[in-house]
Amino acid sequence: MRLLILGPPGAGKGTQSDKIVEHYKVKHISTGDMFRENIKGGTELGKKATEYMDKGLLVPDSLVNDMVMDRLSKDDLKEHGFLLDGYPRNISQAEALKDMLTKLDMPLDAVINIEVPSKFLIDRITGRRVCPKCQRSYHIANNPPKEEGICDYDGEALITRKDDNEETVKNRIDVYDNETKPLVDFYTKEGIILNIDGTLSIDETFESIKSKLGK
């Protein structure tokens, strides 16, 4: 199964991605993880990305596309399938992805679009806590860890991301609406979008995803 997940900041993409990966045994392809791995590994792509980031510049689409293509070309994805998370972020990247997958003969099966109104998102994000080690995400009200302030998986103390404040969240939602939301129309025209109500509980949202995927 080859999947892509969309949704505004705070929609619960990270939590649902973990559930999808565990249930369907697909490989999780996160652009954030790819950047960290390439930079840490000192790859040519990682070095180029670092040059832009050190100057406070956005990494250009062409470089992001190259990183994604490099990962999509690996043999494990043909066998296990994948879930793309955090990419594409705009129409240009979506068109590049379509070209990549066509060349690899690995078309997307579905695009999971988690829909949540803005007023819900602000409450969700400001209550979010993250493990600095494994990047798992929790919420103080909706998805708390078993032990307050501690990651269930590796015992690390949870942190609040510096950009998880109301003003920054509103800005991120605006950016999403302007740049990433048009992807919903793009994939609707492709006939592969699955709209999911993200205001439900975590488990109810995942049940809805499974039901719409039909597996």
C-alpha positions in Angstrom: 0.0 0.0 0.0 1.3 3.4 -1.0 -0.2 6.3 1.0 0.3 10.0 1.6 -1.1 11.9 4.6 -2.2 15.5 4.6 -3.6 17.9 7.2 -3.0 21.2 8.8 -0.6 21.6 11.8 -2.1 20.0 14.8 -4.4 17.7 12.9 -2.8 14.6 14.4 -0.9 13.5 11.4 2.0 12.2 13.5 -0.2 10.2 15.8 -2.2 8.7 12.9 1.0 8.1 10.9 2.3 5.9 13.8 -0.9 3.9 13.8 -1.0 3.5 10.0 2.6 2.3 9.9 2.1 -0.1 12.8 -1.2 -1.5 11.4 -0.4 -1.8 7.7 3.4 -2.5 8.2 4.4 0.1 5.6 7.5 2.2 5.8 7.2 5.7 7.2 8.8 8.4 5.0 9.0 11.6 6.9 10.7 14.6 5.3 11.8 15.8 8.7 13.5 12.4 9.4 15.1 12.4 6.0 16.6 15.8 6.5 18.0 14.8 9.9 19.4 11.5 8.6 21.1 13.2 5.6 22.5 16.0 7.7 23.7 13.6 10.4 25.1 11.2 7.8 27.0 13.9 6.0 25.6 13.0 2.6 26.0 15.3 -0.3 22.3 16.2 -0.1 22.6 16.8 3.6 25.5 19.1 3.1 23.6 21.1 0.5 20.6 21.4 2.8 22.7 22.6 5.7 24.1 25.4 3.5 20.6 26.8 3.1 19.5 26.2 6.6 22.6 27.8 8.1 21.7 31.0 6.2 18.1 30.9 7.4 16.9 30.1 3.9 14.2 27.6 2.9 15.6 24.4 1.3 14.6 24.6 -2.4 12.1 22.2 -3.8 14.6 20.7 -6.1 16.8 19.5 -3.2 13.8 18.2 -1.2 12.6 16.4 -4.3 16.1 14.8 -4.7 16.0 13.5 -1.1 12.5 12.0 -1.6 13.5 10.4 -4.9 16.6 8.9 -3.2 14.4 7.3 -0.5 11.6 6.2 -2.9 14.2 4.4 -5.0 15.2 2.0 -2.2 14.1 -1.6 -2.7 12.3 -2.0 0.7 9.4 0.3 -0.5 8.5 -1.9 -3.4 8.0 -4.8 -1.0 6.4 -3.0 2.0 4.8 0.1 0.6 5.1 3.5 2.3 3.4 6.4 4.0 4.6 9.8 3.0 4.4 12.4 5.7 5.3 16.1 5.3 5.7 15.9 1.6 4.6 17.3 -0.8 4.0 20.8 0.7 3.0 22.6 -2.5 1.7 21.9 -6.1 5.2 22.0 -7.6 6.3 19.2 -5.2 3.1 17.2 -5.9 3.8 17.3 -9.6 7.4 16.2 -9.0 6.2 13.4 -6.8 3.7 12.2 -9.4 6.6 12.1 -12.0 8.8 10.2 -9.6 6.2 7.6 -8.8 5.3 7.2 -12.5 8.9 6.5 -13.3 9.2 4.0 -10.5 5.8 2.4 -11.4 4.6 3.0 -7.8 1.4 5.1 -8.0 -0.2 6.3 -4.8 -3.2 4.2 -3.7 -4.7 6.9 -1.5 -4.2 10.3 0.0 -5.5 10.6 3.6 -6.6 14.2 4.3 -7.3 14.9 8.0 -9.7 17.8 8.3 -9.8 19.9 11.5 -11.3 23.5 11.9 -8.7 26.1 13.0 -10.3 26.7 16.4 -9.6 23.0 17.3 -6.1 23.2 16.0 -4.9 26.0 18.3 -6.0 24.1 21.4 -4.4 21.0 20.2 -1.1 22.4 19.3 -0.6 24.5 22.4 -1.3 21.4 24.5 1.2 19.3 22.5 4.3 17.7 24.1 7.0 16.0 22.1 9.8 13.5 22.9 13.1 15.0 21.9 14.6 11.6 21.3 12.0 9.6 19.2 9.9 12.6 18.1 6.6 10.9 19.3 3.9 13.4 20.0 1.5 13.5 23.0 -1.2 15.9 24.2 -1.8 16.9 27.8 -5.5 16.4 27.5 -6.2 14.2 24.4 -3.2 11.8 24.4 -1.2 12.0 27.6 1.7 9.7 28.3 1.3 7.0 31.0 3.6 8.9 33.3 3.1 12.7 33.2 5.9 14.5 31.3 7.7 11.2 30.3 7.8 9.4 26.9 6.2 6.0 27.0 8.8 4.5 24.7 12.2 5.7 25.9 11.7 7.5 29.2 12.8 10.9 28.0 11.4 14.0 29.5 8.8 15.5 27.1 9.3 19.1 25.8 7.1 21.8 24.3 8.3 22.9 20.9 9.2 26.6 20.8 6.8 27.2 17.9 3.8 25.6 19.7 2.4 28.9 20.8 -0.8 30.6 19.7 0.7 33.3 17.5 3.0 31.0 15.7 0.3 28.4 15.3 -2.0 30.9 13.6 0.8 31.8 11.2 1.5 28.1 10.4 -2.2 27.6 9.7 -2.1 30.6 7.3 0.9 29.1 5.5 -0.8 25.8 5.3 -4.0 27.3 3.8 -2.1 29.2 1.2 0.5 26.6 0.1 -0.5 23.1 1.2 -4.3 23.2 1.2 -4.4 23.4 -2.7 -3.0 19.9 -2.6 -6.5 18.7 -1.5 -7.9 19.9 -4.8 -4.9 18.4 -6.7 -5.5 14.9 -5.2 -9.3 15.2 -5.4 -8.9 15.6 -9.2 -6.6 12.6 -9.1 -9.5 10.7 -7.6 -7.5 9.2 -4.6 -8.3 11.6 -1.7 -10.0 10.2 1.5 -11.3 13.0 3.7 -11.2 12.1 7.4 -12.9 14.0 10.3 -10.0 14.8 12.6 -12.1 16.2 15.4 -12.9 12.7 16.5 -10.9 10.9 19.2 -7.6 9.4 18.1 -9.0 5.9 18.0 -12.2 7.0 16.2 -10.1 8.9 13.6 -8.0 5.8 12.9 -11.1 3.6 12.6 -12.4 6.0 10.0 -9.1 5.8 8.1 -9.2 2.0 8.2 -12.8 2.0 7.0 -12.1 4.3 4.1 -9.0 2.4 3.0 -11.2 -0.8 3.1 -8.5 -2.9 4.7 
